[in-house]
Amino acid sequence: MDSPAFWVILLAAIFTNNILLSNFLGMCSFLAVSKRVETAVGLGLAVVFVCTCTSALNWIIYYKLLNPETSWIGLDLRFLSFILFIAVIAAFVQFVEMVIEKVSQTLYLALGIFLPLITVNCAILGACLLLIIRQYDFVRSIAYGLGSGLGWMLAIVVIAGIRERLRFSHVPAALGQTGIVMIITGIMAMAFIGFAGMISL
Amino acid sequence: MSIEPPKTCTGSCASCPSLQDDLKKGRLALRAGIFQENPVFCQILGVCSALAVTSKVANAVVMGAAVTFTAILGNAMIAAMRNIIPRRIRLMVEVIVIAFFVIVFDQLLKAYWFDMSRELGPYVGLIITNCILMGRAEAYALQNRVLPSMMDGLGNGLGYSAVLLIVAVIRELSGSGTLLAGTPLAIILSAQPVSSGTPHLLRIPIDIAPAQLMIMAPGAFFTIGVLIYIFGAFRKQEAK
């Protein structure tokens, strides 16, 4: 397989192929939870962690259970991938929530409320589906999962910073909360296009 | 989210089970889904795919069809099971029902229009996490009978498709100077004659330089942002 190296994939997933700004994934929580920087950082960290781990888990499931050429079963079960991926993500999130609750109460209070939101964050499922489509191997999949999570976190933290300032400016009422965030995100996406020459996937 | 219950119904629909009432209620839900409570503009649901697949009109049409299909059948199935789904695991049941219909659509698309399936990439699978479907199942199908739920699904699916279509027409026309490119119905704006290999319906001989930015990511954000603005302004005026 001649796909790019670990670091290239990681950096590309953060900057040039940012999962939010170029693939538009994870917009719902991006719009809903980006009012304050602190909460944005919390949710971002949770997404980084869950995205990295579920990328690895779903890679194993796809190639060892579903894909007929490499699996232990030898049946073509690829049509099950959507349902298994989302089940793995939901189960993993639930599991992490239970572990955090048991281990660290402070961490649970900081991250706990975000965890249920992550199951429906399409950035996670999107990263899992994209790494299958791009046929990454195991290590590259982890790089892609980690990079996607970090890229998403970068985007939401930046927009939260901008929105904190935005509170003091006069936005036309009809543009509302969402319209203006869309337009700012567009400008951000334009800025990120500037990275395009740096690395490519 | 406020769907007004019809005047004849006291909220619980055991009291109005006739087909006429079902249809009336469904018609209300259908209209609400397309206009007053349009999922993308008013409830800001399902924005991800609205941004992602709208660089071409053909993609947007297929995506709209996929969401409408899943919304109608998913809502119907959940409404049919609404009395036997245990409250505590209802989210999981909803996800599985939706995923089931998404898989059906994905397999159909792979079988009959493989190029389109490849073009849409992960976004068909991502319908599972599209909040429109979960939202409607949770807010409507769990409390209503099968027929109104199906019409609610249809309304929201059509409302979503309409937005997708508007955004896609704007983006494709300004970004690449074509409409429905890649299908036999394509309309191409170009001063030069089209090469014989590309299927198209007609060529309009005007020469405008396409704004590449519109089919790239920022164009999507700007288009949706401006449309939310326009829609919001209209709603405000109506409210006055």
Boltz contact constraints between the chains, C-beta under 6 A:
constraints:
  - contact:
      token1: [A, 21]
      token2: [B, 217]
      max_distance: 6.0
  - contact:
      token1: [A, 22]
      token2: [B, 217]
      max_distance: 6.0
  - contact:
      token1: [A, 24]
      token2: [B, 48]
      max_distance: 6.0
  - contact:
      token1: [A, 24]
      token2: [B, 51]
      max_distance: 6.0
  - contact:
      token1: [A, 24]
      token2: [B, 52]
      max_distance: 6.0
  - contact:
      token1: [A, 25]
      token2: [B, 48]
      max_distance: 6.0
  - contact:
      token1: [A, 27]
      token2: [B, 47]
      max_distance: 6.0
  - contact:
      token1: [A, 27]
      token2: [B, 48]
      max_distance: 6.0
  - contact:
      token1: [A, 28]
      token2: [B, 131]
      max_distance: 6.0
  - contact:
      token1: [A, 79]
      token2: [B, 103]
      max_distance: 6.0
  - contact:
      token1: [A, 79]
      token2: [B, 107]
      max_distance: 6.0
  - contact:
      token1: [A, 82]
      token2: [B, 99]
      max_distance: 6.0
  - contact:
      token1: [A, 82]
      token2: [B, 103]
      max_distance: 6.0
  - contact:
      token1: [A, 82]
      token2: [B, 125]
      max_distance: 6.0
  - contact:
      token1: [A, 82]
      token2: [B, 128]
      max_distance: 6.0
  - contact:
      token1: [A, 83]
      token2: [B, 99]
      max_distance: 6.0
  - contact:
      token1: [A, 86]
      token2: [B, 128]
      max_distance: 6.0
  - contact:
      token1: [A, 120]
      token2: [B, 129]
      max_distance: 6.0
  - contact:
      token1: [A, 122]
      token2: [B, 48]
      max_distance: 6.0
  - contact:
      token1: [A, 122]
      token2: [B, 126]
      max_distance: 6.0
  - contact:
      token1: [A, 122]
      token2: [B, 129]
      max_distance: 6.0
  - contact:
      token1: [A, 125]
      token2: [B, 129]
      max_distance: 6.0
  - contact:
      token1: [A, 126]
      token2: [B, 122]
      max_distance: 6.0
  - contact:
      token1: [A, 126]
      token2: [B, 126]
      max_distance: 6.0
  - contact:
      token1: [A, 129]
      token2: [B, 122]
      max_distance: 6.0
  - contact:
      token1: [A, 129]
      token2: [B, 125]
      max_distance: 6.0
  - contact:
      token1: [A, 130]
      token2: [B, 122]
      max_distance: 6.0
  - contact:
      token1: [A, 133]
      token2: [B, 121]
      max_distance: 6.0
  - contact:
      token1: [A, 174]
      token2: [B, 229]
      max_distance: 6.0
  - contact:
      token1: [A, 174]
      token2: [B, 232]
      max_distance: 6.0
  - contact:
      token1: [A, 174]
      token2: [B, 233]
      max_distance: 6.0
  - contact:
      token1: [A, 174]
      token2: [B, 236]
      max_distance: 6.0
  - contact:
      token1: [A, 175]
      token2: [B, 229]
      max_distance: 6.0
  - contact:
      token1: [A, 176]
      token2: [B, 232]
      max_distance: 6.0
  - contact:
      token1: [A, 178]
      token2: [B, 44]
      max_distance: 6.0
  - contact:
      token1: [A, 178]
      token2: [B, 228]
      max_distance: 6.0
  - contact:
      token1: [A, 179]
      token2: [B, 225]
      max_distance: 6.0
  - contact:
      token1: [A, 179]
      token2: [B, 228]
      max_distance: 6.0
  - contact:
      token1: [A, 179]
      token2: [B, 229]
      max_distance: 6.0
  - contact:
      token1: [A, 182]
      token2: [B, 221]
      max_distance: 6.0
  - contact:
      token1: [A, 182]
      token2: [B, 224]
      max_distance: 6.0
  - contact:
      token1: [A, 182]
      token2: [B, 225]
      max_distance: 6.0
  - contact:
      token1: [A, 183]
      token2: [B, 225]
      max_distance: 6.0
  - contact:
      token1: [A, 185]
      token2: [B, 221]
      max_distance: 6.0
  - contact:
      token1: [A, 186]
      token2: [B, 218]
      max_distance: 6.0
  - contact:
      token1: [A, 186]
      token2: [B, 221]
      max_distance: 6.0
  - contact:
      token1: [A, 186]
      token2: [B, 222]
      max_distance: 6.0
  - contact:
      token1: [A, 189]
      token2: [B, 217]
      max_distance: 6.0
  - contact:
      token1: [A, 189]
      token2: [B, 218]
      max_distance: 6.0
  - contact:
      token1: [A, 189]
      token2: [B, 221]
      max_distance: 6.0
  - contact:
      token1: [A, 190]
      token2: [B, 218]
      max_distance: 6.0
